[in-house]
Amino acid sequence: MAVSWNWQLFDEHLATDISLFTEASIPELVHAEAEFWPANYFLNSAMRTAYTSPTKEYVFTFIRRTTAAFEEYDLGRNATLQFVERRLAGEQPVNTYRSALHHWEQCVALAWQAIDVWRQLTKVDAFKAGDGSPEERLNLTYNRSKHADKAIAAAQMPRVGPLAMWLANEGLRTTDSLLEWVELHEVLSDLGKSADLLQDPEKVRSPEE
């Protein structure tokens, strides 16, 4: 017989508020072109028109990061929904939670890196400090996840639990931000629109426009 642990012990030693994590309404990220962006970019560049440097490098980096962010979103969503389903069935699938968290950390990092490359390409900031936009909360979430060691040293971790970023019913939470599932979906959808545009250099006179 499997041992059943008190969920509050998982809160303390595994993930803050995992005892409260019982549902997740995560929109499916459907995009017809997503898996083909890198291949389309290559074919369009090789057979028709290509960007010149450094635009070429910026664009390909953006497309690669965005494609990977889409992949990690799908993996994170599947693992999260599996965790919730199994938990509601009476299981304690903590390894599934760990896998889901890993994919969300990667998704957040890749999405922000794509946004930062876009900023360097277009010279347009993604947000203004304090504007409360999904992009700002994505940045806060990314920084807290990336710099967990600094949060630990500065006593900026949650009161209970060892994680700098954790899963909540509403979305991805840190001590100073909440990035809702629907907001992350919105950010990635916008990145997808840009990838659709940039994958064909012949259709883009200037990516800065």
N, C-alpha and C positions, 0 to 999 in steps of 0.2 A: 504494500500500500504506500502510495506517495505521501510524503510529509506535507501537511498544509500549514503554512506560516502565517503569522499575524501580518496583515498588510502594513501596519504601522512600522514594523521592523524593516520592510522594504523601503518605506518612506525615509527612514533614518540612514539606511546603509546602501540603498540602491538608487532611488530617484525620488526627489521631492514630489509629494502629492500623487504618487502612483496609486495610493489607496483611493484617491478621488477620480482617477482616470477611468471612466466607464463608458464614454461615448466619443465619437469623432465624426463630424460631418465634413468630409474632405472631398471637394469637387474633383471629378475625374478630369485629367488634363489631356484633352483630345486635340490633336493637331495633325492634319494629314501629311504635312511636309517634314515634320520634326526629324524623323530618323534619316531623311534623305538630304538634309542641309549640307553636310560636309561633301557628300558625293556630288550633289548638284553644283556646289561652289567649284569643285575641281573641274567638272565637265564644262561648265560655262566659262571658266577662266582659261582652260586649255584649248577649247575649240572655238571660242568667240572673242570675248573681250576680257582683259584682266586689269585689276587695279595695279597701280604703281606703288612702290615703297614710299613711306611706311604704311600707307593705307592698307595695302595688301596684308601686312602682318597683323594690324589691328583687327581687320575684318575677319580673318580666319580665326584669330584667337577668340573673338566674340562669338563666332558661330560654334566653335568647338566647346567653349564654356557653356553656352546656352543649350546645346544638344545634350551635354552631360548633366546639366541641371534638370532637364526634362526627364532623363533616365532615372536620376536619383529621386525625383519627386514621385515617379511611378512606383519605384521600389519602396520608398518610405510609406506611401499611401497603402500599398498592399500589406506591408508588415504591420502597420498601425491598425488597420481594419481587422487583420487576423488576430492581433493581440486582444482587441476589444471583443471580438466574437468568442474567442476561447475563454477569456475572463468571464464573460456573462454565462458561459457554459459551466463555470465552476472551477476552471483551471487557474494556475498561476504561471503563465507563460513568460517568465521574466527574460529569457533569452530572446524571445520574439520582440519584447520591448527594447532590449539592447540593440538588436538589429535595426529596428525602426529608427531609433535615435541616431544611430550611425548614419543612415541614409539621409535623414533630415539635416544633420550637421553638414554633410557633403553638399546637399541641395542648396542650403543657405549660402555656403561658401562659394559655390560655383555661380549662383545667381548674382551675388554681390560682385564677384570678380568680373562677370560679364557686364554689369552695369558700370563698373569702374573703367573698363576698356572702352565702353561706349562714350563715357564722359571724356576720355582722352582723345577719342576720335572726333567727337562733335564739339568739344569745348563747352558743353552744357552740363551743369550740375544736376544730379538726380533729385536733390531736395535741398531745402533751406533749413538750417538748424532750427529745431523747434516747431516745424510745420506739422508734425504729427502724421505725416504721410506714411503709407505702407513701405515706401523706399527707405524712409528714415528708420522705421522700426526694423526693417530687414538689416540695415547697417548696425543698429544697436545689438540685435540678436547675433549677428555674425561676429562682431567685436567681442561680445561677452563669451561666446563659444570659443573663439580663436585664442583669447587671452585669459583662459580660465585660471592660469597660474597667477596672473596679476590680480584677478578678483579674489583668489584665495589669500594672497599676501595682504590685500587691502581690506580684508574682512567684508567683502561685498557678495559673499555667497548667501544662499538662502539659510534661514535659521535652522531648518531641518533638511538634511539631504546633501549628498556630495556633488551634485551636478550644477554646472553653470547655466545650462539650458535643459529644459525638460518638457515633456509632453503634457498638455492640458486639454480638457474637453474642447476648448475654444481654439487652440492652436499651440504655437511654440512660445514658451514663457521663459523669461529670465527675471532676475530681481528688479529690473528697471524697464521691462518692456513686455508686450504681448503682441506677437505677430499671428493674426488669425489665419486659419486655413484658407478662407476665401481671399484674404489679402495676398497671401503667398501665391495662390493660383492666379490672381490678377496681375501681379508683378511678372510672373513667368509668361503669361499670355501676351503681355506687352513686349517682352523680350522676343517671343516667337514672331510677332508681327515684324519686328526689326530684322530678325534672321531671314524671314521670307523675302524682305526687300533686298538685303545685302547678298543673298546667295547668287544673284545674277548681276554681275558688274555691268552688263550691257544695258540694263534697265535703270541703272543708277548713275546719273551724270556726276553726282558728288554726294557721298554718304553724309556730308555735313549738312546737306539741305533737308 
